[in-house]
Amino acid sequence: MTSLVLTLTETLRYRGALGQWSWVLHRITGLGVLLFLVLHVIGVSWAVFFPELWEKEILIYQHPLFTIGEFALTACVIYHALNGLRIGILDYNPKWWKHQQQAAIYVLIGTVVILIPTFILMFQHVLKHYQSPEAPFIVSLAFIAEAQFPFLVGIVVAAVAAVLVSSVVGLFTGGGRASADKNARQSHHGSQLERFWWRFMRTSGILIVPLVFGHLILAHIVQGVFEINLINATIPGVPVNEALGMLANGINNSGTAVEYVAERWNFFAGPVAIWRLYDAALLALVTVHGFNGLRYVLTDYTQGSPLLRRAMGYLCAMGAVALLVVGTLALLGTIDQTMVDMARAAQDAILAGG
């Protein structure tokens, strides 16, 4: 939060040109997308590990506050993707950077052009939900706070752990002339590593765009969050084949978010689980890209403290590894009818106020 406030205040003080504001927006939108990524990956993993919690999470996503957040998230994704392409293209030939301000204008125009029809289509899902004959169920703010509290605790614990690890490393590396000589020997290796990450951010940013836009279209435009737990709703990207039976026929028979995930992940084209592979590629690229971007932001604002700077690096590494492990285990897991039944019971209890 401190880094975000500092970025904004420095930009206001600078009264910078469009390039400065593009830099700020790129960071803010990136942080917003990363926050959602963490919540979403953990939430989807609950479909495999804790079905009842995934049902709670979807009901929270259907709260009006999260609906506003969904529109904001969509704007963040589209702007960050287009601006990332701008950066990648200009970095491909540094001579093109003289056109960066014009390119930034094109990014803003492109973002607005894409967002207008996107928001219209998304808002149709919202209207359909709130105009349905049955009054929409809205969880309380206390319910939301209770469900999200463990995420906050996890972030705090991870931050404290990162600082402790950094302190131990500092004790062993020490200071003085020996440490300076060691740092000098490692500087070449460090610069090589940073060059690798620089290339990775540009390459992964380009590869992510079609994957993220595809996910955005399927999960937010073709079918919104309100249809994820709608009984007998079809699953986008999964052909309807009632002969296959439940958990493989392209229809959400139970009206649970758990079955929605199962339908996608249990869809095979021959021997290939298409959506599991798709989500695996998205998980790997976005997680590493996102947490490395977070590392850039956090280390920029801890330059004066080697302890905190190391800690921010460790925090981002731990976050990326933890999210990759959780997401991978979920993708390798299975969802059976018993788990769907558990989710249905949990959903009924919540709707009944139990």
C-alpha positions in Angstrom: 0.0 0.0 0.0 2.9 2.4 0.8 4.4 1.8 -2.6 1.1 2.5 -4.3 0.6 5.7 -2.4 4.2 6.8 -3.1 3.8 6.1 -6.8 0.7 8.2 -7.0 2.1 11.1 -5.0 5.3 11.2 -6.9 3.4 11.1 -10.2 1.1 14.0 -9.1 4.2 15.9 -8.0 5.9 15.2 -11.3 2.8 16.2 -13.2 4.3 13.9 -15.8 3.5 13.3 -19.4 1.4 10.4 -20.6 4.3 8.1 -20.4 4.6 8.6 -16.6 0.9 8.0 -16.2 1.1 4.8 -18.3 3.8 3.5 -16.1 1.6 4.2 -13.0 -1.5 2.6 -14.5 0.5 -0.4 -15.6 1.6 -1.0 -12.1 -1.7 -0.4 -10.5 -3.6 -2.6 -12.9 -0.9 -5.3 -12.6 -1.3 -5.3 -8.8 -5.1 -5.5 -9.2 -4.9 -8.5 -11.5 -2.4 -10.2 -9.3 -4.6 -9.8 -6.2 -7.5 -11.4 -8.1 -5.3 -14.1 -9.4 -4.3 -15.2 -5.8 -7.9 -15.2 -4.7 -9.2 -17.0 -7.8 -6.5 -19.8 -7.9 -7.0 -20.6 -4.3 -10.8 -20.4 -4.7 -10.9 -22.7 -7.7 -8.6 -25.1 -5.9 -11.2 -25.4 -3.2 -13.5 -27.1 -5.7 -11.1 -30.1 -5.4 -10.0 -29.8 -1.7 -12.9 -28.0 0.1 -16.1 -28.0 -2.1 -18.1 -26.2 0.5 -15.7 -23.2 0.5 -15.8 -22.9 -3.3 -19.6 -22.6 -3.1 -19.2 -19.8 -0.5 -16.7 -18.0 -2.7 -19.0 -18.0 -5.7 -21.8 -16.6 -3.7 -19.4 -13.8 -2.5 -18.5 -13.1 -6.1 -22.2 -12.5 -6.8 -22.3 -9.7 -4.2 -22.9 -6.2 -5.7 -19.5 -5.0 -4.4 -17.8 -7.8 -6.2 -19.8 -7.1 -9.3 -18.3 -3.6 -9.4 -14.9 -5.3 -8.7 -15.5 -7.6 -11.7 -15.9 -4.6 -14.0 -12.8 -3.0 -12.5 -10.9 -6.2 -12.9 -11.9 -6.5 -16.6 -10.7 -2.9 -17.2 -7.4 -3.7 -15.4 -6.8 -6.9 -17.5 -7.5 -5.2 -20.8 -5.4 -2.1 -20.1 -2.5 -4.1 -18.6 -2.5 -6.5 -21.6 -2.5 -3.8 -24.2 0.0 -1.6 -22.5 2.2 -4.7 -22.0 2.1 -5.3 -25.7 3.1 -1.7 -26.2 6.1 -2.1 -23.9 7.1 -5.4 -25.6 6.9 -3.9 -29.1 8.8 -0.8 -28.2 11.5 -2.8 -26.3 11.9 -5.0 -29.4 13.4 -2.0 -31.1 14.5 0.8 -28.7 14.5 3.3 -31.5 10.7 3.1 -31.5 10.5 4.5 -28.0 10.4 8.0 -29.5 6.8 7.0 -30.4 5.9 5.8 -26.9 3.5 8.7 -26.2 1.5 8.1 -29.4 1.5 4.4 -28.6 0.2 5.1 -25.1 -2.7 7.0 -26.6 -3.4 4.1 -28.9 -3.5 1.8 -25.8 -6.0 4.1 -24.1 -8.2 4.2 -27.2 -7.9 0.5 -27.7 -8.9 -0.1 -24.0 -12.0 2.0 -24.3 -13.0 0.5 -27.6 -12.8 -3.0 -26.2 -14.4 -2.1 -22.9 -17.5 -0.6 -24.3 -19.0 -3.8 -25.8 -17.4 -5.9 -23.1 -19.2 -3.9 -20.3 -22.5 -4.0 -22.3 -22.4 -7.8 -22.5 -21.3 -8.2 -18.9 -24.1 -5.8 -17.7 -26.6 -7.9 -19.5 -25.7 -10.8 -17.2 -26.2 -8.5 -14.2 -29.6 -7.3 -15.4 -30.7 -10.9 -16.1 -29.7 -11.9 -12.6 -31.5 -9.1 -10.8 -34.6 -9.2 -13.0 -35.1 -12.9 -12.5 -38.5 -13.9 -10.9 -36.7 -15.1 -7.8 -35.1 -12.4 -5.6 -31.3 -12.7 -5.9 -29.6 -14.0 -2.8 -27.0 -11.6 -1.4 -24.6 -12.6 1.3 -23.9 -10.2 4.2 -20.8 -8.1 4.5 -20.0 -10.0 7.7 -20.1 -13.2 5.7 -17.6 -11.7 3.1 -15.3 -10.4 5.8 -15.2 -13.8 7.6 -14.5 -15.6 4.4 -11.7 -13.3 3.2 -10.0 -12.9 6.6 -7.8 -16.1 6.2 -6.3 -14.5 3.0 -5.3 -11.4 5.0 -3.8 -13.6 7.7 -1.9 -15.6 5.1 -0.4 -12.5 3.6 0.7 -11.2 7.0 2.2 -14.5 8.0 4.1 -14.7 4.6 5.4 -11.2 5.0 6.7 -11.9 8.5 8.3 -15.1 7.4 10.0 -13.3 4.5 11.4 -10.7 6.9 12.7 -13.4 9.3 14.4 -15.3 6.5 15.9 -12.1 5.2 17.2 -11.4 8.7 18.8 -14.9 9.0 20.4 -14.5 5.6 21.8 -11.1 6.6 23.4 -12.6 9.7 25.2 -15.1 7.6 26.3 -12.8 4.8 27.3 -10.1 7.2 28.9 -6.9 5.9 32.2 -5.3 5.5 34.9 -5.8 2.9 34.4 -9.6 2.5 30.7 -9.1 1.8 31.5 -6.3 -0.7 34.0 -8.5 -2.5 31.4 -11.3 -2.6 28.7 -8.9 -3.9 31.1 -7.7 -6.6 31.8 -11.3 -7.8 28.0 -12.0 -7.9 27.1 -8.8 -9.7 27.7 -10.3 -13.2 25.6 -13.3 -12.3 22.9 -11.0 -10.9 22.8 -8.8 -14.1 22.5 -12.0 -16.2 19.6 -13.1 -14.1 17.9 -9.8 -14.3 18.3 -9.8 -18.1 16.6 -13.2 -18.1 13.7 -11.9 -16.1 13.5 -8.8 -18.4 13.2 -11.1 -21.5 10.7 -13.4 -19.6 8.4 -10.5 -18.7 8.2 -9.4 -22.4 7.8 -12.9 -23.8 5.4 -14.1 -21.2 3.4 -10.9 -21.5 2.8 -11.6 -25.2 1.9 -15.2 -24.6 -0.5 -14.4 -21.8 -2.7 -12.0 -23.8 -4.6 -14.6 -25.9 -4.9 -16.9 -22.9 -6.3 -14.2 -20.6 -8.6 -12.8 -23.2 -9.9 -16.3 -23.9 -10.6 -16.8 -20.2 -12.2 -13.3 -20.0 -14.6 -14.1 -22.9 -15.7 -17.5 -21.5 -15.9 -16.7 -17.8 -17.1 -13.1 -17.9 -18.8 -12.4 -21.2 -20.3 -15.5 -22.7 -21.3 -16.7 -19.2 -21.0 -14.5 -16.2 -20.4 -15.3 -12.6 -24.2 -15.5 -11.9 -24.5 -18.6 -14.2 -21.7 -20.6 -12.6 -24.1 -22.0 -10.0 -27.2 -22.0 -12.2 -29.1 -25.3 -12.4 -29.0 -26.9 -15.8 -26.8 -24.1 -17.3 -24.6 -25.1 -20.1 -20.8 -24.9 -19.7 -19.0 -22.6 -22.2 -16.3 -24.4 -24.1 -17.8 -27.8 -23.3 -20.0 -29.5 -25.9 -23.4 -30.7 -24.6 -23.7 -34.5 -24.7 -26.3 -35.8 -22.3 -25.4 -39.4 -23.1 -22.1 -39.0 -21.2 -23.9 -38.6 -17.8 -23.1 -36.1 -15.0 -19.8 -34.4 -14.6 -19.0 -34.9 -18.3 -22.0 -33.8 -20.3 -21.5 -30.1 -20.6 -24.5 -29.3 -18.3 -24.4 -28.1 -14.7 -27.1 -30.5 -13.5 -26.6 -29.7 -9.8 -26.3 -25.9 -10.1 -23.0 -25.9 -8.1 -19.8 -24.1 -8.8 -18.0 -27.4 -8.1 -19.8 -29.1 -11.0 -19.0 -26.2 -13.2 -15.3 -26.7 -12.6 -15.6 -30.5 -13.0 -17.4 -30.2 -16.3 -14.6 -28.0 -17.7 -11.7 -30.1 -16.4 -13.4 -33.5 -17.3 -13.8 -32.5 -20.9 -11.4 -34.4 -23.1 -10.7 -34.1 -26.8 -9.4 -37.5 -27.5 -6.8 -38.1 -24.7 -6.2 -34.4 -24.0 -7.9 -32.6 -21.1 -8.0 -29.3 -23.0 -9.2 -27.0 -20.3 -6.8 -28.5 -17.7 -3.9 -27.8 -20.0 -5.3 -24.3 -20.9 -5.6 -23.5 -17.2 -2.2 -24.9 -16.4 -0.5 -22.7 -19.1 -2.5 -19.7 -17.7 -1.5 -20.5 -14.1 2.2 -20.9 -14.9 2.6 -17.8 -17.0 0.4 -15.4 -15.1 1.7 -16.5 -11.7 5.4 -16.1 -12.5 4.8 -12.9 -14.5 2.6 -11.4 -11.8 4.8 -12.1 -8.9 8.0 -11.0 -10.7 6.2 -7.8 -11.5 5.3 -7.5 -7.8 9.0 -8.0 -7.0 9.9 -5.1 -9.2 7.3 -2.8 -7.5 8.2 -3.8 -3.9 12.0 -3.7 -4.4 11.7 -0.3 -6.0 10.4 1.1 -2.7 12.8 -0.8 -0.4 16.1 0.3 -2.0 17.3 1.9 1.3 17.0 -1.3 3.3 18.8 -4.4 2.2 16.9 -6.4 4.8 13.5 -5.4 3.4 14.6 -5.6 -0.2 15.7 -9.2 0.3 12.5 -9.9 2.2 10.4 -8.6 -0.7 12.2 -10.9 -3.1 11.6 -13.9 -0.8 8.0 -12.9 -0.3 7.3 -12.9 -4.0 9.2 -16.1 -4.5 7.2 -17.8 -1.7 3.9 -16.5 -3.1 4.6 -17.7 -6.6 5.7 -21.1 -5.5 2.8 -21.5 -3.1 0.3 -20.5 -5.8 1.8 -22.8 -8.4 1.8 -25.8 -6.0 -1.8 -25.2 -4.9 -3.0 -24.6 -8.5 -1.1 -27.6 -9.9 -2.4 -30.0 -7.2 -5.9 -28.8 -7.9 -5.4 -29.4 -11.7 -4.1 -32.9 -11.0 -7.0 -33.7 -8.6 -10.4 -35.2 -9.4 -13.9 -34.1 -8.6 -16.5 -36.8 -8.1 -20.2 -36.9 -7.5 -19.8 -37.1 -3.7 -18.0 -33.7 -3.8 -20.7 -32.2 -5.9 -23.3 -33.4 -3.4 -21.3 -31.9 -0.6 -21.2 -28.6 -2.5 -25.0 -28.8 -3.1 -25.7 -29.3 0.6 -23.4 -26.4 1.6 -25.1 -24.1 -0.9 -28.5 -25.1 0.4 -27.5 -24.4 3.9 -26.1 -21.0 3.0 -29.2 -20.0 1.1 -31.4 -21.2 4.0 -29.4 -19.1 6.4 -27.8 -22.2 8.0 
